[in-house]
């Protein structure tokens, strides 16, 4: 026959169901035809009477086993080669047909023969193919796409789509390719059977019999729109009737669900009013659910799911109720306030406008529309509403494909306007003479006014905000509104105090005032020192940066100020003489200027205005009355006994510090004088406190105050060496009286 006649008829369509997948692999690997994945170094591909790899005069047939061996040797090209092996196993001639189709397409491009010359093909066969391809009709892009879709459409029995694709190719192309002509012939016979089933279904008045004919038509042509619409029409449920197939909107998607008992596969379709062709919807396996991402807003749709057996419809479908694709708002909430209802919602994307209305009455019996508002935001507040029950309804406005405005079904929520307390309109803070702060204001008639402090002042609600009582912070125990007996806080406070008017479960935030009350000074003591100074000891107040000290002595007042760091580093010493003095110490506020005058030592708290508008409360200072400088001294009275050394027999105690008629004028009770002894082995260390050893002498403060000099006999027999003596002042005011001891050599005898 010769080489020109060996090619036979050339294909205009690959007719392979896997052609789309094969082309995806080729594009990812940059191949112009799949034969490039078969040849190795020095090999040429022959395609005239089959697929062969040629090296010199040797030819090796490219069969399924050869393709699988190549896939194992070339991992990067394995998916493509395995797909080619599957095609070759199913139809040995189909793989050559696909290659010829791809080569003919390359010849149709500019410089076609030159392109083939660089593709590892047998040159003589490329020349013959180029000459034979000249006789073929030239397909445009639309015809080529239709030709390449035929294999997949035929496999899935989409015969109506196959017919449309053949119409696009035209009769000339169909007659040119015998395989296409055979396909057209088989298509005609099957469509004739489908049409006969459709005609029988239309002629049958029995719905059940009509369903059988339409199911038979879909078994032949799975994409027959007439049979699909007829079965949906016959199976649609009555209005208000529950359907096994439920369809609900989820934003712009439609979620489908239906019961699945036998594990069969399903095919879901969407039928849109005004459209002649149902649209297919992907169904994930056999789980009885599907998601439709394709409905257009403003359209009325109905869904049906067809049970399949081996990919063929074998029973009538489940049909849903009609559904308007018009998403509603989500997260609708209604909250009441004083004579108002605040409505919030979340609009669907690309929804330009919503209408919100408020109706009188409860949901069970909504009354007239009281107010309507067209909103382009997600919130609106209806005002001037009387206490009672209301119904709020929100409707979205969408545009249909025809340009009409379509309203959504609407969502609604009930709301109740309760009786709210009147808000407080003004708030003042004035310290009370007895300590604490007195709060007063205007408004909130008939409501309970609570003074609260928010943990986070930045997050404190603005004045007039509507609140729930159970969401309020705890009432400040020391801050009372409109009372004559305020309580002074036991600790420091600095922050924003808000007045909230409360009525039952509802509250309204009122005005606020910033108050600063420094912590009290506790543990104040004064210790006199020998150089005429007094050392003050106290617990530093929490949060204070400085303290102010004022003392009065002999009608003269003086004051000073010290910081916390200095107090911790150096302590606090005051130059006070031997006379009695009155001392007051209080914490200084961080919000008041340093030039603020110090308080009276016995004055109650009084207010000031801080540099930033804070109401500064001067807490009453911690007061200390320091008695005059009283000195208690003693000496041991000794007596010689025989030839031995002198031994103590008595102690003489002297009190100095301003005498009046022979007695010390201290102004405060004197402490007790205690003389303690440690003897024997314990005499190696002196007593550490007035109970550390044997008490030799104890003189009460009254006994000391009775005379400036008192002599007391020591118990005999307790002062035999070794021994160590030490005196202590014990009891009230012990820290305010100085004790002077004699020489240590008289107190410690080894």
Buried (B, 14 or more C-beta within 10 A) or exposed (E): EEEEEEBEBBBBBBBBBBBEBBBEBBEEBEBBBBBBBBBEEEBBBBBBEBBBBBEEEEEEEBBBEBBBEBBEEEEEBBBBBBBBBEBBBEEBEBBBBBBBBBBBBBBEEEEBBEBBBEBBBBEEBBBBBBEBBEEBEEBEEEBBEBBBBBBBBBEBBBBBBBBBBBEBBBEEBBEBBEBBBEBBEEBEEBBEBBBBBBEBBEEBEEEEEBBBBBBBBBBBBBBBBBBBBBBBBBBBBEEEEEBEBBBEBEEBBBBBBBEBEEEEBBBBBBBBEEEEEBBBBEBEEEEBBBBBEBBEBBBBBBBBBBBBEEEBBBBBBBBBBBBBBBBBBEEBEBEBBBBBBBBBBEBBEEBEEBBBBBBBBBBEEBEEEBBEBEBEEBEBEBEEBEEEBBBBBBBBBBBBEEEEEBBBEBBBBBBEBEEBBBBBBEBEBEBBEBBBBBBEBEBBEEBBBBBBBBEEEEEBBEBEBBBEBEEBEEBBEBBBBEEEEBBBBEEBBBBBBBBBBBBEEBBBBBBBBBBBBBBBBEEBEBBBEEEEBBBBEBEBBEBBEBBBBBBBBEEEEBEEBBEBEEBEEEEBEBEBEBBBBBBBBBBBBBBBEEEBEBBBBEBBBBBBEBEEEBBBBBBBBBBBEBBBBBBBBBBBBBEEEEEEEEBBBBBEBBBBBBEEEEBBBBBBBBBBBBBBBBBEEBBEEBBEEBEBBBBBBBBBBEBBBBBBEBEBEBEEEEBEEBBBBBBBBBBEBBBBBBBEBBEEEEBBBE
